[in-house]
Protein backbone atom coordinates (compact mmCIF):
# COMPACT_ATOMS: atom_id res chain seq x y z
CA UNK A 1 0.00 0.00 0.00
CA UNK A 2 1.45 3.41 -0.94
CA UNK A 3 2.07 5.91 1.87
CA UNK A 4 -0.72 8.37 2.56
CA UNK A 5 0.40 11.87 1.70
CA UNK A 6 -2.86 13.74 2.22
CA UNK A 7 -5.65 13.21 4.76
CA UNK A 8 -8.17 13.59 1.93
CA UNK A 9 -6.67 10.49 0.27
CA UNK A 10 -7.86 8.19 3.09
CA UNK A 11 -10.52 5.66 2.31
CA UNK A 12 -13.25 5.10 4.87
CA UNK A 13 -11.62 2.04 6.44
CA UNK A 14 -8.31 3.87 6.93
CA UNK A 15 -10.03 7.03 8.19
CA UNK A 16 -12.39 5.35 10.67
CA UNK A 17 -11.71 5.11 14.40
CA UNK A 18 -13.85 2.60 16.29
CA UNK A 19 -14.42 3.38 19.95
CA UNK A 20 -13.11 5.83 22.52
CA UNK A 21 -9.95 3.74 22.88
CA UNK A 22 -9.02 4.16 19.21
CA UNK A 23 -9.83 7.87 19.31
CA UNK A 24 -7.70 8.28 22.46
CA UNK A 25 -4.78 6.42 20.86
CA UNK A 26 -5.02 8.59 17.73
CA UNK A 27 -5.04 11.79 19.80
CA UNK A 28 -2.42 10.57 22.27
CA UNK A 29 -4.64 11.21 25.28
CA UNK A 30 -6.09 9.04 28.06
CA UNK A 31 -9.28 7.09 27.33
CA UNK A 32 -11.10 8.60 30.34
CA UNK A 33 -10.54 12.09 28.89
CA UNK A 34 -11.89 11.02 25.48
CA UNK A 35 -15.00 9.56 27.11
CA UNK A 36 -15.51 12.82 29.01
CA UNK A 37 -15.10 14.98 25.88
CA UNK A 38 -17.43 12.69 23.90
CA UNK A 39 -20.06 12.69 26.67
CA UNK A 40 -19.94 16.51 26.84
CA UNK A 41 -20.29 16.77 23.04
CA UNK A 42 -16.90 18.45 22.64
CA UNK A 43 -15.57 16.08 19.97
CA UNK A 44 -17.03 15.59 16.48
CA UNK A 45 -17.90 11.89 16.70
CA UNK A 46 -20.93 9.79 15.83
CA UNK A 47 -22.63 6.72 17.24
CA UNK A 48 -23.47 3.55 15.38
CA UNK A 49 -25.70 1.82 17.89
CA UNK A 50 -23.65 1.64 21.07
CA UNK A 51 -20.31 2.15 19.30
CA UNK A 52 -18.65 5.54 19.08
CA UNK A 53 -16.98 6.17 15.74
CA UNK A 54 -14.73 8.97 14.65
CA UNK A 55 -12.94 10.15 11.55
CA UNK A 56 -9.23 10.88 11.59
CA UNK A 57 -9.72 13.68 9.09
CA UNK A 58 -12.59 15.30 11.01
CA UNK A 59 -10.79 15.01 14.36
CA UNK A 60 -7.62 16.48 12.86
CA UNK A 61 -9.58 19.38 11.31
CA UNK A 62 -11.35 19.96 14.65
CA UNK A 63 -8.00 20.08 16.45
CA UNK A 64 -6.46 22.48 13.93
CA UNK A 65 -9.50 24.75 14.12
CA UNK A 66 -9.30 24.72 17.92
CA UNK A 67 -5.64 25.63 18.13
CA UNK A 68 -5.97 28.28 15.45
CA UNK A 69 -9.02 29.85 17.13
CA UNK A 70 -11.38 29.18 14.24
CA UNK A 71 -14.77 27.47 14.56
CA UNK A 72 -14.71 23.91 13.23
CA UNK A 73 -18.43 23.76 12.55
CA UNK A 74 -18.68 20.75 14.86
CA UNK A 75 -19.95 20.43 18.40
CA UNK A 76 -18.36 23.13 20.50
C-alpha positions as CSV (number, residue, x, y, z in Angstrom):
1,X,0.0,0.0,0.0
2,X,1.5,3.4,-0.9
3,X,2.1,5.9,1.9
4,X,-0.7,8.4,2.6
5,X,0.4,11.9,1.7
6,X,-2.9,13.7,2.2
7,X,-5.6,13.2,4.8
8,X,-8.2,13.6,1.9
9,X,-6.7,10.5,0.3
10,X,-7.9,8.2,3.1
11,X,-10.5,5.7,2.3
12,X,-13.3,5.1,4.9
13,X,-11.6,2.0,6.4
14,X,-8.3,3.9,6.9
15,X,-10.0,7.0,8.2
16,X,-12.4,5.4,10.7
17,X,-11.7,5.1,14.4
18,X,-13.8,2.6,16.3
19,X,-14.4,3.4,19.9
20,X,-13.1,5.8,22.5
21,X,-9.9,3.7,22.9
22,X,-9.0,4.2,19.2
23,X,-9.8,7.9,19.3
24,X,-7.7,8.3,22.5
25,X,-4.8,6.4,20.9
26,X,-5.0,8.6,17.7
27,X,-5.0,11.8,19.8
28,X,-2.4,10.6,22.3
29,X,-4.6,11.2,25.3
30,X,-6.1,9.0,28.1
31,X,-9.3,7.1,27.3
32,X,-11.1,8.6,30.3
33,X,-10.5,12.1,28.9
34,X,-11.9,11.0,25.5
35,X,-15.0,9.6,27.1
36,X,-15.5,12.8,29.0
37,X,-15.1,15.0,25.9
38,X,-17.4,12.7,23.9
39,X,-20.1,12.7,26.7
40,X,-19.9,16.5,26.8
41,X,-20.3,16.8,23.0
42,X,-16.9,18.5,22.6
43,X,-15.6,16.1,20.0
44,X,-17.0,15.6,16.5
45,X,-17.9,11.9,16.7
46,X,-20.9,9.8,15.8
47,X,-22.6,6.7,17.2
48,X,-23.5,3.5,15.4
49,X,-25.7,1.8,17.9
50,X,-23.6,1.6,21.1
51,X,-20.3,2.2,19.3
52,X,-18.6,5.5,19.1
53,X,-17.0,6.2,15.7
54,X,-14.7,9.0,14.6
55,X,-12.9,10.2,11.6
56,X,-9.2,10.9,11.6
57,X,-9.7,13.7,9.1
58,X,-12.6,15.3,11.0
59,X,-10.8,15.0,14.4
60,X,-7.6,16.5,12.9
61,X,-9.6,19.4,11.3
62,X,-11.4,20.0,14.7
63,X,-8.0,20.1,16.5
64,X,-6.5,22.5,13.9
65,X,-9.5,24.8,14.1
66,X,-9.3,24.7,17.9
67,X,-5.6,25.6,18.1
68,X,-6.0,28.3,15.4
69,X,-9.0,29.8,17.1
70,X,-11.4,29.2,14.2
71,X,-14.8,27.5,14.6
72,X,-14.7,23.9,13.2
73,X,-18.4,23.8,12.6
74,X,-18.7,20.7,14.9
75,X,-19.9,20.4,18.4
76,X,-18.4,23.1,20.5
